[in-house]
């Protein structure tokens, strides 16, 4: 049996929000430990989100490995929901 370092979940998994800003035209993925709605573009501060492409897409999980410290796994796909994250995810830096 392989002895791997302990990985623990730091927070509850959350959704990833995707925005394509109509002002600066940057596409961004926003991963935050909140369920609040976006109010503006994180890059340029533009508040006209009704003209932007905004969607919830995928999920992310913040974790901590005993050896490598904190890391975040982000799955930016439409078919993934935050409840899909398991409690036994591997540290991607451990062998």
C-alpha positions in Angstrom: 0.0 0.0 0.0 1.2 3.5 -0.9 1.5 5.8 2.1 0.4 9.2 0.8 0.3 12.5 2.7 -2.9 13.5 4.3 -5.0 15.9 2.2 -7.8 17.8 3.9 -10.6 20.0 2.5 -10.3 23.6 3.7 -13.8 24.7 2.8 -17.0 23.5 1.2 -16.6 23.2 -2.6 -18.1 26.1 -4.6 -19.2 27.0 -8.1 -16.9 28.7 -10.6 -18.3 31.8 -12.3 -17.3 32.6 -15.8 -17.5 36.2 -17.2 -16.7 37.6 -20.6 -16.7 41.4 -20.0 -18.3 43.5 -22.7 -16.0 46.5 -21.8 -12.5 45.0 -21.6 -13.3 41.8 -23.4 -11.4 39.6 -21.0 -12.7 36.2 -20.2 -12.3 35.4 -16.5 -13.0 32.5 -14.2 -14.0 33.6 -10.7 -13.5 31.1 -7.8 -14.6 32.5 -4.4 -15.8 31.2 -1.1 -19.1 33.0 -1.5 -22.5 32.4 -3.1 -22.9 36.2 -3.8 -23.7 37.4 -7.4 -21.0 39.2 -9.4 -21.5 43.0 -9.4 -18.7 44.1 -11.7 -15.8 42.9 -13.8 -12.8 42.0 -11.6 -10.4 43.3 -14.2 -11.8 46.7 -15.2 -14.6 47.3 -12.7 -17.3 47.7 -15.3 -20.7 47.2 -13.8 -22.7 46.6 -17.0 -23.0 42.9 -16.4 -26.3 42.8 -18.2 -24.3 43.2 -21.4 -21.7 40.6 -20.4 -21.7 36.8 -20.7 -21.9 35.6 -17.2 -22.5 31.9 -16.2 -21.9 29.4 -13.5 -19.6 26.7 -14.8 -18.0 23.9 -12.9 -16.6 24.0 -9.4 -13.5 24.2 -7.3 -12.2 22.8 -4.0 -9.5 24.4 -1.8 -7.3 21.8 -0.1 -4.2 21.4 2.0 -1.6 18.7 1.8 0.6 17.9 4.8 3.7 18.0 2.6 2.9 20.6 -0.2 0.6 23.0 1.6 -2.5 24.7 0.1 -3.7 24.1 -3.5 -7.0 24.5 -5.4 -8.5 22.1 -7.9 -10.7 23.9 -10.4 -13.0 22.0 -12.8 -14.3 24.6 -15.3 -16.7 22.3 -17.1 -20.4 22.6 -17.5 -21.0 18.9 -16.4 -19.4 19.4 -13.0 -21.2 20.6 -9.9 -19.6 21.4 -6.5 -21.3 18.4 -5.0 -19.3 16.2 -7.3 -16.0 16.8 -5.4 -15.1 13.8 -3.3 -13.5 14.0 0.1 -10.5 11.8 -0.9 -8.9 13.9 -3.7 -5.2 13.3 -4.2 -2.5 16.0 -3.9 -1.3 16.5 -7.5 2.3 17.2 -6.3 2.7 13.9 -4.4 3.8 10.7 -6.2 
